[in-house]
């Protein structure tokens, strides 16, 4: 499968929001309450995406990437400095989602590698992310990439308490090479 991992563009806010809404419904069906997923719409998310893309334009530590397959966004990721000043890692992946039909073909690995490369170029040599505790598939993916599970907490998602766990990469050197191993 051919695909391109590239920087997201400001005019793609709605397409990113639509991809996020679809990916959430596919990923979290059975893991999050149905009303949470029903409220996850492109119309509700487009403003957040415009904000992410504006921050990327002005803060060089921030990066939003897309997985582009024949001019269609099939996945995306975002990273930058940690949102929590108490974080034990230098950089944070705040989002990484892939449409279900495109999972398992190496695109997610390439996106994680590209974000790791970006963080290393910015002088951020360790990385963490938070994942829904019961998302077994995502957790297995992060573990296969060398992430180590370190602790958990509850996050609020549209008013619902959701248990999440952290995955940490203390040295991004190996993961950053994963970003160069795609077609």
matplotlib code that plots the C-alpha trace (Angstrom):
import matplotlib.pyplot as plt

x = [0.0, 1.4, 0.9, 2.5, 3.2, 3.2, 2.6, -1.1, -2.2, -4.4, -7.1, -7.5, -9.1, -12.5, -11.1, -9.0, -12.1, -14.1, -11.3, -11.1, -14.8, -14.8, -11.7, -13.1, -16.3, -14.3, -11.7, -13.9, -17.1, -17.7, -15.0, -16.7, -20.4, -22.4, -23.5, -19.9, -19.2, -22.5, -21.4, -18.0, -18.8, -16.7, -18.8, -17.9, -14.2, -13.3, -12.6, -10.2, -8.4, -8.1, -6.5, -4.0, -3.1, -2.6, -0.4, 1.7, 2.2, 3.5, 5.1, 7.8, 7.6, 4.1, 3.4, 0.3, 0.8, -1.5, -1.3, -2.4, -3.6, -4.5, -5.3, -7.5, -6.5, -6.7, -4.9, -3.3, -1.1, -0.1, 2.9, 4.7, 5.9, 4.0, 0.6, 1.4, 4.5, 4.9, 5.4, 8.4, 9.1, 10.3, 7.7, 4.1, 2.0, -1.4, -3.2, -2.6, -5.5, -6.0, -9.1, -9.7, -9.4, -5.8, -4.6, -2.0, -0.2, 2.6, 1.1, 0.8, 4.4, 5.5, 3.5, 4.9, 8.4, 7.8, 6.6, 9.6, 11.9, 10.3, 10.7, 14.3, 15.0, 13.4, 15.8, 13.1, 14.6, 11.9, 8.2, 5.0, 1.4, -1.9, -4.2, -7.6, -6.7, -9.1, -7.9, -6.0, -5.1, -3.5, -1.6, -0.2, 0.9, 2.7, 4.4, 5.5, 7.1, 9.0, 6.8, 6.7, 3.5, 4.0, 1.0, -2.5, -5.1, -8.7, -9.4, -12.7, -14.0, -17.1, -18.0, -17.3, -14.5, -12.2, -9.2, -6.1, -2.5, 0.8, 3.3, 6.8, 9.8, 12.9, 15.1, 13.5, 16.5, 15.1, 11.5, 12.6, 14.0, 10.5, 9.4, 11.7, 10.5, 7.5, 6.8]
y = [0.0, 3.4, 6.3, 9.6, 10.9, 14.6, 17.8, 18.7, 21.9, 24.7, 24.2, 20.5, 21.3, 19.9, 16.8, 16.1, 16.6, 14.2, 11.6, 11.9, 11.5, 8.4, 6.9, 7.5, 5.7, 2.8, 2.6, 3.2, 1.3, -0.8, 1.0, 4.4, 5.1, 5.4, 9.0, 10.1, 8.7, 10.1, 13.6, 13.1, 14.9, 16.9, 19.9, 19.8, 19.0, 21.4, 24.4, 22.3, 21.3, 24.9, 25.6, 22.7, 23.9, 27.5, 26.4, 24.3, 27.4, 29.5, 26.9, 24.9, 22.2, 21.4, 19.1, 17.7, 15.0, 13.1, 9.7, 10.5, 7.6, 8.7, 12.2, 11.0, 11.5, 8.0, 8.8, 11.6, 12.4, 15.3, 15.9, 18.6, 19.5, 17.8, 19.3, 18.6, 20.4, 17.4, 14.9, 12.7, 12.8, 15.6, 15.3, 14.1, 12.5, 14.0, 12.2, 9.3, 7.7, 5.6, 4.5, 0.8, -0.2, 1.1, -0.4, -3.1, -2.1, 0.0, 3.5, 3.9, 2.8, 5.4, 8.1, 7.3, 7.3, 10.7, 12.2, 10.8, 12.3, 15.7, 15.6, 14.6, 17.4, 19.8, 18.5, 16.4, 12.9, 11.0, 10.7, 9.7, 9.4, 8.5, 5.7, 4.4, 1.6, -0.9, -0.2, -3.5, -3.2, 0.2, -0.9, -3.9, -1.5, 0.8, -2.1, -3.5, -0.1, -0.3, 1.8, 1.0, 1.3, 3.6, 4.4, 5.5, 8.1, 9.1, 11.6, 13.3, 12.8, 14.8, 14.5, 10.8, 9.5, 7.2, 5.3, 5.9, 4.6, 6.2, 4.7, 6.1, 5.9, 7.0, 7.1, 8.0, 6.9, 3.5, 4.8, 7.7, 5.3, 3.8, 6.9, 6.1, 2.6, 3.1, 3.1]
z = [0.0, -0.9, 1.4, 2.3, 5.8, 5.7, 7.7, 7.9, 6.2, 7.6, 5.0, 6.1, 9.4, 8.4, 6.8, 9.9, 12.1, 10.0, 10.0, 13.8, 14.3, 12.1, 13.7, 17.2, 16.3, 14.9, 17.7, 20.8, 19.9, 23.0, 25.0, 25.5, 26.0, 22.8, 23.6, 23.8, 20.3, 18.9, 20.0, 18.2, 14.9, 12.5, 13.2, 16.9, 16.2, 13.4, 15.8, 17.8, 14.6, 13.5, 16.8, 16.5, 13.0, 14.1, 17.0, 14.6, 12.5, 15.4, 17.7, 16.1, 18.8, 17.7, 14.7, 13.2, 10.5, 8.2, 6.5, 3.0, 0.8, -2.8, -1.6, 1.3, 5.0, 6.5, 9.8, 11.7, 14.7, 16.8, 19.1, 20.9, 24.4, 27.2, 28.2, 31.9, 33.3, 35.7, 32.9, 33.1, 29.3, 27.0, 24.2, 24.1, 21.4, 22.0, 19.2, 16.8, 15.0, 12.0, 10.1, 10.8, 7.2, 7.1, 10.4, 10.4, 7.2, 8.7, 8.5, 12.3, 12.8, 10.1, 11.8, 15.2, 13.7, 12.0, 15.3, 17.1, 14.4, 14.8, 18.6, 18.4, 15.9, 18.5, 21.2, 22.9, 23.4, 25.3, 24.6, 26.2, 25.4, 27.1, 25.8, 27.0, 29.4, 27.8, 24.2, 24.0, 20.3, 20.7, 23.8, 22.0, 19.1, 21.5, 23.3, 19.9, 19.2, 22.5, 24.7, 28.4, 30.4, 33.4, 35.5, 34.9, 35.7, 34.8, 32.1, 31.3, 27.8, 27.2, 30.9, 31.1, 33.4, 31.3, 32.7, 30.7, 31.0, 30.0, 27.5, 27.7, 25.3, 27.2, 24.1, 20.8, 18.6, 17.6, 17.2, 15.1, 12.5, 12.1, 10.3, 7.4, 6.8, 4.6, 0.9]

ax = plt.figure().add_subplot(projection="3d")
ax.plot(x, y, z, "-o")
ax.set_aspect("equal")
plt.show()
